[in-house]
Amino acid sequence: MNTNDRIKLGIQMFNFLPGGDWEQLSSQEEVEELLSQIAAAGYDGVEWCNFLFREDFPDLISIKKKMDTLGLETVSLHFHLNPSEPTEETARTAVKRCRLLGTDKLIFAYSLPTMFGIEPDGDGRYTPEQIDDWAVQADQVLSVLKNACEGTGINVLYHNHKPEFLTGTQGRYFMDLIHPHGLEPDVYWVSKGLDGKVSSALDYIRIRRKDVALLHVKDGLNGSVFTGEMCGWGKGTFPLQTIVDCAKELDLDWIVIENDAPKNFGTSGLEDARESAAYAAAQINFRK
C-alpha cells in the first residue's frame, strides 16, 4: 500500500537509448551526470534496463550511492530475454543487480513468440495453439526468474507490449495465461492490443487490479496502432490525468514514464524526459 500522499514519478532508462543519449556516455561520471539531470527534471526514481549494464560499467555500487545522494530511487529492473544466453545465469545476474540497486521488483520486459522459435504465417498471424505454446514457454522463463529471486524478497512482474493481447485456444489473452508474481501494464500498449482506446486499457487494468504493481504511461494518439505515434507527455491525445487517477484507484506507488521513440518527435531522450516531467508537474495532479 502507498503510504505517501502522492504517486511518485519514475523514468524508464530505455528512454535514453533510442533517444541517443546513452550512446554518448563513455564514463561512470557521465552516467552519474545523466542521473543528476534526471533528478533535476523532477523525477523521483528510475527504472533500469538489464542490458544497459556491462560487467564493469556502470559500477552499480557507485550508481546507488549517487542515486541516494540525488534522492532517486530504483523503481525496478527490466529483464530482457536473450534466447542465445543461459536464462539461469542471466537471471542470477539480474537478481544481483536488483539487490545492488535496492529494488524488490524484477520485470520480464515483454516477449514475442519468435523469441521461442514460434513463427507466424505469411500474413503475420499466429494460431491460438501457438499463443498457448508461447505462454507455456514464457512461463518457463518466469519460473527461472522466480526461482532466482526465491528468498530475496524480490517479486517478478511482467511488462507487456501489443502482442500479449493475442488470444489462445480458450479465447484468453496471453497476458491472462502467464503466471508472474504481478504485472506492470503499459497503458499505451494495452490500448493498442485491444481496440486502440485508453478507456478499454484502463478497464482491463482495473479487472487485473490485484496483480498490478506498476504502470507504464506514455502519451499517444487515440486510435493509432503505430509505434511512431507514441510521444512524450502533453504531445498526444491520451487522457493522462484519467490514467493517473486510475493508478490512484489501485493505490499504486509509482507511475513510470517511457517513450520508446523520442526521436520521432525531434527530441533526444533527455529532452523528452524533461518535457514530460515539466508537463506532469504543471498539468497533472498526483496527490491522492
N, C-alpha and C positions, 0 to 999 in steps of 0.2 A: 504493500500500500504506500502511496505517495504521502509522506509526512510534510512535504514542502507546501507552500501556499501557491505555487505556480509550477507549471510544466517546464522542465529545462530543455534547452535547445542545443542539439549536437549537430556536427557536420561530418558526413561520411568522407573519409580521406580520398576515396576514389575520385571525388570532385577535382582533385589536383593532378590526376594522371591524364585523362583526356583533355583537361584544361591546359596542359603543357607545363604546369608549374613544377611537378615532381621531377621531370627530366632535367631541370636546371639545377637541381640540388646535388652537389658533389661533396658535401662535407656534413659532419654532425652538426656543426654550428649553423649551417643553412637550414637544416631540418628544424632545429630549435627556433630559428628566426621565423620560419613559417608558422610554427605553433604560437609564437608571440603575436603574429599578425592575426591569427585565428582568434586568440583571446581578445585582442584589441577590437576586433569586429563585433564582439559581444556574445560569442558562443560560450556555453557552459562546459562543453566536452567534445570529444572527437570519437569517431568510430573508425577503427583501423582496418585495413585490408592485410591479410596474412602475407600476400605476395609482395607487398612493398618492402618487406624486411629481408635482408641478406644475413648471412651468419655473423658478419662483422659490422653491419651498417643498416639502420642506425643502432646505436647502443641503447638498448631498452631501459637499462638502469638509469642512464643519464636522461633519457627521454622522460621517464617517470618523475625524476627529480625536477626537471624543467617544468613539466605539466603541473606538479604540485606547487611550484613557485608561482606559476601563472594562474592557479585556481582552476585549471582544466581537469576534468575527469575523463577516464576512458569509459565510454558507453558500452562498447562491446568490441569483439574482434570477428571480422568476416573470414571464414574459411572457404577458399575457392578450390574446388576439386580439380586435381590434375591427374587424369587417368593413367599417365605414364609413371607416376610416383607411388610408392607403397603408402596406402592410406594410413596404416597404423603408425608409421614413422612420422608422417606429416601431422597426424592428429596429436601425437605426443608433443611435437614442436609447438603446435598451436596452443595447447593447454599450458605449456611452459610460458609462452608469450602472454597469455591471459593473466597468469599469476604475476608476472613481472610488471605488467601494465595496470594491475589492480582491478580487473573486471571479472564479474561472475557470469558473463554471457559470451558463449561461443556460437557463431551463427553460420550454418551451412548456407552459403550465399548463392542460392539458386542452382538449378541443374537443368540439363536438357537430355532428351532421350539419346541423342547422338553421343553423349559422354559415355554411354553404356553400350555403344555399338548398335543402337536401335535406329534404323533409318526409315525416313518417310517414303511414301510413294512418289511418283513423278510429279504430282501436284503439291507436294509438301505436306501431305496429310498422314496422320497416324491412325491406326485402328484402335478401338477400345482395348483390345487384348494387349497391344503394345504399350498403352498407357498403364495398364495393370503391371506389366513387366517392368516398366520404368520405375513405378512406385516401389515395387519389391526391391529393386537394386538400390534405389536411393535410400530406402530404409536400412539396407545393409551398411551404407556409409554412415547413416545416423547412429546405428548401433556401435560402430567403431568409435565415433566421436564420443558417444555417451560412455562407453567403456573407458576411454582415455580420461574422461572427466570424473569418473567414479571416485568418491571420497574427497573431492576438491571443493565442493560447493558450487561448481560451475555448471550452469544449465546450457543445453544445446537447443538453439532455436533454428527455425527455417525461414529464409527470406525468399520471396517469390519474384519472378518476372511474369510475363504474359502466359507462357505455355502451361504453367501449373494449373490453369483453368480448363485444360482439355479433360475429357471425361473417360472413365474406364467402362468396363462391361456392365457395371451396376448403375451407370449414369452418375457416378460420383466424381467430383473433381479430383485430380491428382493431389491437390492440397489437402483433401479430406481423407486420402488413402495412406498418408505417411504418418510417422509417429515420433516427432521430436518432443522435447520437453515443452516447447511453446513455439510461438510464431512471432516473426517480425514482418507483418504485411507491408508491402509498398503500395500505397493508395493509388498512385498513378497506374502501376502495372496490374493491380486487381481490376481497376476500371477497364483497362484495355483487354483484359482476359474475359471480361463479362460483356457488357453492351456499350462500353465507352462512357458510361455515366458515373460520376463520382458518387452519386446517391446510391447506386447499386453496390459500389465498392464498400461504402460505409455500412450498408445493410448486411453485407457478408461479414464484415469485421465485427459488427455487433453480435451476429449469430455465433461467431467464434470467440467472443469476448473473454471467456475463461482461459483461452490459450494465448491471447495476445499480450505480449510483454513490452513491445516497442512498436512505433510506427515510423516508416519512411514516408516523407512528404516532399514531393516536388510539385512545382506548378506545371500546368499543361493546358492544352486546348481541348475542351469538351468535344467528344465525338471523334477525336483524332486517334489513329492507330499507328502513328509514325514516331519513332524514337526522336527524330529531328525536331519534333514539335513540343518536346518537353522543355522546360525552361526554369529559370530561377524564379523565386517568389516575387509576385507582383507583375510578372510579364505575361501571364496566361489568363485563363478564364476560370480556373478552379476556385471553388469557394473555400479558401484557406481557413477562414475563421470557423466555418462549419466543421471542417476536418479537425481543427484543434479542439473544438467543443466536443466532438466525438471522443477524442483522447481523454478529455476531462471526464466524460461519462464513464469511461473504462478505468479511471483513476490511474492513468499511466504516469510514470516518472519523466519520460523523455519523448520528444519528437526529434527525428534525425532528418536534416535537410540533405538532399542529394540531387545533383543534376548530372546525368550520365554523359551529356554532350554540351557543355557550356560554350564551346567554340561555334556551335551552330547559331548562337545569338551574338557572336562577335566579342565574347569576353574570355579572359583566362579563368581558370578555376578559382583563383583567389578573388578576382574582381566579382565573379558570380557569387561567391560565398559572402563577400562583403555586402553586395547589393541585396541579397536575400535576407541577411541578418538585419540590415537597415530597414527593409520593408517590414520584417517581423516586429521590430522594436516600435516602429511608428504606427503600424496598422492592426496588429493582432493582439488580442487580449489573452495572455497565457495564465492569468490568475484563475484559481478555482472558485 
